[in-house]
Amino acid sequence: MQSLPTTYFDDVYRANSDPWAFETSPYEKAKYEATVAALPNDRYENAFEIGCSIGVLSALLAQRCEKLLSVDASELPLEAARQRLAPYLNIAVRQMSIPNDFPDGHFDLIVMSEVGYYLVIDDLKRARQLMVDHLDTNGHLLLVHWTPFVHDYPLTGDQVHEHFLEIAGEGKSLTHLLGQRTDKYRMDLFVKR
């Protein structure tokens, strides 16, 4: 099995401009509110959001960030994201497919929401290392993923989070600060020491 290609997401967005109902779903609204509420700092200097889609969560993150880079593997949802985020001069929106594409520089916040399970384990490990390498000391890494099984995804949300927990702990790259689980998703927050 391979990581899901960009064409997979292009097909999804050609069929529906908001395929996961990010704009209208009470579930998504509550999850986004919980995501932002989990952030320990009131403000972040330079943040990176992996998997921004049409930019609904991005707009909430922008209110807490001096600079925010929001990316998605498919260019198709980014037109809607750019329109939604136009009032926020602190946001850059770009097409990038993690881990093959990764921005230069360092971040004090990286958010990966609903993306990790699209990757096969080797690509997830590469992405994980890139995130750790580009995260500032004392920077936060927040993961949020759907946990029910999806037949065409290479991994589950739980598998994604467990791979990050492997490198968390005494003497390791990350310290685990918070773990939350609902009936549909889990959230884990880490800090780089």
ZALUM-942615 format. One record per residue (C-alpha): residue in three letters; chain; y, x, z. Coordinates in Angstrom, 1 decimal. Example, Ala and Ser with C-alpha at 12.3 -4.5 7.8 and 13.67 -1.06 7.14 Angstrom:
+------+-------+--------+--------+--------+
! resn ! chain !      Y !      X !      Z !
+------+-------+--------+--------+--------+
!  Ala !     A !   -4.5 !   12.3 !    7.8 !
!  Ser !     A !   -1.1 !   13.7 !    7.1 !
+------+-------+--------+--------+--------+
***
This chain:
+------+-------+--------+--------+--------+
! resn ! chain !      Y !      X !      Z !
+------+-------+--------+--------+--------+
!  Met !     A !    0.0 !    0.0 !    0.0 !
!  Gln !     A !    3.6 !    1.1 !   -0.7 !
!  Ser !     A !    6.9 !    0.2 !    0.9 !
!  Leu !     A !    8.3 !   -2.9 !   -0.7 !
!  Pro !     A !   10.4 !   -1.9 !   -3.8 !
!  Thr !     A !   14.0 !   -2.9 !   -4.5 !
!  Thr !     A !   12.7 !   -5.2 !   -7.2 !
!  Tyr !     A !   10.9 !   -7.3 !   -4.5 !
!  Phe !     A !   14.3 !   -8.0 !   -2.9 !
!  Asp !     A !   16.0 !   -8.5 !   -6.2 !
!  Asp !     A !   13.5 !  -11.2 !   -7.1 !
!  Val !     A !   14.0 !  -12.8 !   -3.7 !
!  Tyr !     A !   17.8 !  -12.9 !   -4.1 !
!  Arg !     A !   17.6 !  -14.2 !   -7.7 !
!  Ala !     A !   15.6 !  -17.2 !   -6.4 !
!  Asn !     A !   18.0 !  -17.9 !   -3.5 !
!  Ser !     A !   21.3 !  -16.3 !   -2.6 !
!  Asp !     A !   20.6 !  -16.8 !    1.2 !
!  Pro !     A !   16.8 !  -16.7 !    1.3 !
!  Trp !     A !   16.5 !  -16.4 !    5.1 !
!  Ala !     A !   19.3 !  -18.9 !    5.8 !
!  Phe !     A !   21.5 !  -16.3 !    7.6 !
!  Glu !     A !   24.5 !  -18.5 !    7.2 !
!  Thr !     A !   23.1 !  -21.7 !    8.5 !
!  Ser !     A !   20.0 !  -21.1 !   10.7 !
!  Pro !     A !   20.5 !  -21.7 !   14.5 !
!  Tyr !     A !   17.7 !  -19.2 !   15.0 !
!  Glu !     A !   19.6 !  -16.5 !   13.1 !
!  Lys !     A !   22.9 !  -17.4 !   14.9 !
!  Ala !     A !   21.2 !  -17.0 !   18.3 !
!  Lys !     A !   19.5 !  -13.8 !   17.3 !
!  Tyr !     A !   22.8 !  -12.3 !   16.0 !
!  Glu !     A !   24.6 !  -13.3 !   19.2 !
!  Ala !     A !   21.8 !  -11.6 !   21.3 !
!  Thr !     A !   22.0 !   -8.5 !   19.1 !
!  Val !     A !   25.7 !   -8.0 !   19.6 !
!  Ala !     A !   25.4 !   -8.9 !   23.3 !
!  Ala !     A !   22.8 !   -6.1 !   23.7 !
!  Leu !     A !   25.2 !   -3.4 !   22.7 !
!  Pro !     A !   26.2 !   -1.4 !   25.8 !
!  Asn !     A !   29.6 !   -0.2 !   24.5 !
!  Asp !     A !   32.6 !   -2.4 !   23.9 !
!  Arg !     A !   33.5 !   -0.2 !   20.9 !
!  Tyr !     A !   31.8 !    2.3 !   18.6 !
!  Glu !     A !   33.5 !    4.9 !   16.5 !
!  Asn !     A !   31.2 !    5.2 !   13.5 !
!  Ala !     A !   28.3 !    2.7 !   13.1 !
!  Phe !     A !   25.5 !    2.3 !   10.5 !
!  Glu !     A !   23.8 !   -1.0 !    9.7 !
!  Ile !     A !   20.5 !   -0.8 !    7.8 !
!  Gly !     A !   19.8 !   -4.1 !    6.0 !
!  Cys !     A !   23.0 !   -6.0 !    5.9 !
!  Ser !     A !   22.0 !   -8.6 !    3.3 !
!  Ile !     A !   24.9 !  -11.0 !    2.8 !
!  Gly !     A !   26.9 !   -9.6 !    5.7 !
!  Val !     A !   26.6 !  -12.2 !    8.5 !
!  Leu !     A !   25.6 !   -9.8 !   11.2 !
!  Ser !     A !   27.9 !   -7.2 !    9.7 !
!  Ala !     A !   31.0 !   -9.4 !   10.4 !
!  Leu !     A !   30.0 !   -9.5 !   14.1 !
!  Leu !     A !   29.4 !   -5.8 !   14.3 !
!  Ala !     A !   32.7 !   -5.1 !   12.6 !
!  Gln !     A !   34.5 !   -6.5 !   15.6 !
!  Arg !     A !   33.0 !   -3.8 !   17.8 !
!  Cys !     A !   33.3 !   -0.8 !   15.4 !
!  Glu !     A !   36.1 !    1.4 !   14.3 !
!  Lys !     A !   34.1 !    2.2 !   11.2 !
!  Leu !     A !   30.9 !    0.5 !    9.9 !
!  Leu !     A !   28.7 !    1.4 !    7.0 !
!  Ser !     A !   26.5 !   -1.6 !    6.0 !
!  Val !     A !   23.8 !   -1.1 !    3.4 !
!  Asp !     A !   21.1 !   -3.0 !    1.7 !
!  Ala !     A !   18.3 !   -2.0 !   -0.7 !
!  Ser !     A !   19.3 !   -4.7 !   -3.2 !
!  Glu !     A !   22.7 !   -4.8 !   -4.9 !
!  Leu !     A !   22.4 !   -8.6 !   -5.4 !
!  Pro !     A !   23.3 !   -9.8 !   -1.8 !
!  Leu !     A !   26.1 !   -7.2 !   -1.6 !
!  Glu !     A !   28.5 !   -9.1 !   -3.7 !
!  Ala !     A !   28.4 !  -11.9 !   -1.1 !
!  Ala !     A !   28.6 !   -9.3 !    1.7 !
!  Arg !     A !   31.7 !   -7.7 !    0.2 !
!  Gln !     A !   33.4 !  -11.1 !   -0.1 !
!  Arg !     A !   32.6 !  -12.0 !    3.5 !
!  Leu !     A !   33.6 !   -8.6 !    4.8 !
!  Ala !     A !   36.8 !   -8.2 !    2.7 !
!  Pro !     A !   39.1 !   -9.0 !    5.7 !
!  Tyr !     A !   37.5 !   -6.1 !    7.6 !
!  Leu !     A !   39.1 !   -2.9 !    6.3 !
!  Asn !     A !   36.8 !   -0.9 !    8.6 !
!  Ile !     A !   33.6 !   -1.7 !    6.7 !
!  Ala !     A !   32.1 !    0.0 !    3.7 !
!  Val !     A !   29.3 !   -1.8 !    2.0 !
!  Arg !     A !   26.8 !    0.2 !   -0.2 !
!  Gln !     A !   23.5 !   -0.1 !   -1.9 !
!  Met !     A !   21.0 !    2.2 !   -0.3 !
!  Ser !     A !   17.2 !    2.1 !    0.0 !
!  Ile !     A !   16.2 !    3.8 !    3.3 !
!  Pro !     A !   14.5 !    6.3 !    3.7 !
!  Asn !     A !   15.0 !    7.6 !    0.1 !
!  Asp !     A !   18.7 !    7.2 !    0.5 !
!  Phe !     A !   20.5 !    8.0 !    3.7 !
!  Pro !     A !   24.2 !    8.6 !    4.4 !
!  Asp !     A !   25.6 !   12.0 !    5.4 !
!  Gly !     A !   27.3 !   12.3 !    8.7 !
!  His !     A !   26.6 !   11.1 !   12.2 !
!  Phe !     A !   26.8 !    7.8 !   13.9 !
!  Asp !     A !   27.2 !    6.6 !   17.5 !
!  Leu !     A !   25.4 !    3.3 !   16.6 !
!  Ile !     A !   22.6 !    2.6 !   14.2 !
!  Val !     A !   21.3 !   -1.0 !   13.9 !
!  Met !     A !   18.2 !   -1.7 !   11.9 !
!  Ser !     A !   17.6 !   -5.4 !   11.8 !
!  Glu !     A !   14.7 !   -7.0 !    9.9 !
!  Val !     A !   14.0 !   -4.0 !    7.7 !
!  Gly !     A !   11.4 !   -1.7 !    9.2 !
!  Tyr !     A !    8.4 !   -3.9 !    8.4 !
!  Tyr !     A !    9.1 !   -3.5 !    4.7 !
!  Leu !     A !    8.1 !    0.2 !    4.9 !
!  Val !     A !    4.7 !    1.8 !    5.0 !
!  Ile !     A !    4.1 !    4.0 !    8.0 !
!  Asp !     A !    5.0 !    7.3 !    6.3 !
!  Asp !     A !    8.3 !    5.9 !    5.1 !
!  Leu !     A !    9.0 !    4.4 !    8.5 !
!  Lys !     A !    8.4 !    7.8 !   10.1 !
!  Arg !     A !   10.8 !    9.4 !    7.7 !
!  Ala !     A !   13.4 !    6.8 !    8.3 !
!  Arg !     A !   12.9 !    7.1 !   12.1 !
!  Gln !     A !   13.5 !   10.9 !   11.9 !
!  Leu !     A !   16.6 !   10.5 !    9.7 !
!  Met !     A !   18.0 !    8.0 !   12.2 !
!  Val !     A !   17.4 !   10.3 !   15.1 !
!  Asp !     A !   18.8 !   13.3 !   13.2 !
!  His !     A !   22.0 !   11.3 !   12.3 !
!  Leu !     A !   22.5 !    9.7 !   15.7 !
!  Asp !     A !   25.1 !   11.3 !   18.0 !
!  Thr !     A !   24.0 !   12.5 !   21.4 !
!  Asn !     A !   24.5 !    9.4 !   23.7 !
!  Gly !     A !   24.5 !    7.2 !   20.5 !
!  His !     A !   22.6 !    3.9 !   20.5 !
!  Leu !     A !   19.9 !    2.8 !   18.2 !
!  Leu !     A !   19.2 !   -1.0 !   18.2 !
!  Leu !     A !   16.1 !   -2.4 !   16.5 !
!  Val !     A !   15.6 !   -6.2 !   15.9 !
!  His !     A !   12.5 !   -7.5 !   14.0 !
!  Trp !     A !   10.6 !  -10.7 !   13.4 !
!  Thr !     A !    7.2 !  -10.5 !   15.1 !
!  Pro !     A !    4.9 !  -13.0 !   13.4 !
!  Phe !     A !    2.6 !  -11.6 !   10.7 !
!  Val !     A !    3.8 !  -11.8 !    7.1 !
!  His !     A !    1.0 !  -11.2 !    4.6 !
!  Asp !     A !    3.1 !   -9.2 !    2.0 !
!  Tyr !     A !    4.9 !   -6.9 !    4.5 !
!  Pro !     A !    3.2 !   -3.5 !    5.1 !
!  Leu !     A !    3.9 !   -3.6 !    8.9 !
!  Thr !     A !    4.7 !   -6.1 !   11.6 !
!  Gly !     A !    7.8 !   -6.0 !   13.7 !
!  Asp !     A !    5.7 !   -4.9 !   16.7 !
!  Gln !     A !    4.3 !   -2.0 !   14.8 !
!  Val !     A !    7.8 !   -0.9 !   13.8 !
!  His !     A !    9.0 !   -1.0 !   17.4 !
!  Glu !     A !    5.9 !    0.8 !   18.8 !
!  His !     A !    6.5 !    3.7 !   16.4 !
!  Phe !     A !   10.0 !    4.2 !   17.9 !
!  Leu !     A !    8.7 !    3.8 !   21.4 !
!  Glu !     A !    6.3 !    6.8 !   20.6 !
!  Ile !     A !    9.4 !    9.1 !   20.6 !
!  Ala !     A !   11.0 !    7.6 !   23.7 !
!  Gly !     A !   10.6 !    8.9 !   27.2 !
!  Glu !     A !   11.0 !   11.9 !   29.4 !
!  Gly !     A !   11.7 !   15.0 !   27.3 !
!  Lys !     A !   11.6 !   13.1 !   24.0 !
!  Ser !     A !   14.2 !   12.3 !   21.3 !
!  Leu !     A !   15.1 !    8.8 !   22.6 !
!  Thr !     A !   15.4 !    7.0 !   25.9 !
!  His !     A !   14.4 !    3.3 !   26.0 !
!  Leu !     A !   17.2 !    1.2 !   27.5 !
!  Leu !     A !   16.2 !   -2.3 !   26.8 !
!  Gly !     A !   13.3 !   -4.3 !   25.5 !
!  Gln !     A !   13.5 !   -8.1 !   24.9 !
!  Arg !     A !   11.1 !  -10.5 !   23.3 !
!  Thr !     A !   11.3 !  -14.1 !   22.2 !
!  Asp !     A !    8.6 !  -16.2 !   20.6 !
!  Lys !     A !    9.8 !  -15.0 !   17.1 !
!  Tyr !     A !   11.5 !  -11.6 !   17.4 !
!  Arg !     A !   11.8 !   -8.5 !   19.6 !
!  Met !     A !   14.7 !   -6.2 !   20.3 !
!  Asp !     A !   14.6 !   -2.6 !   21.6 !
!  Leu !     A !   17.6 !   -0.5 !   22.4 !
!  Phe !     A !   17.5 !    3.3 !   22.6 !
!  Val !     A !   19.9 !    6.1 !   23.4 !
!  Lys !     A !   19.7 !    9.6 !   22.1 !
!  Arg !     A !   19.9 !   12.2 !   24.9 !
+------+-------+--------+--------+--------+
***
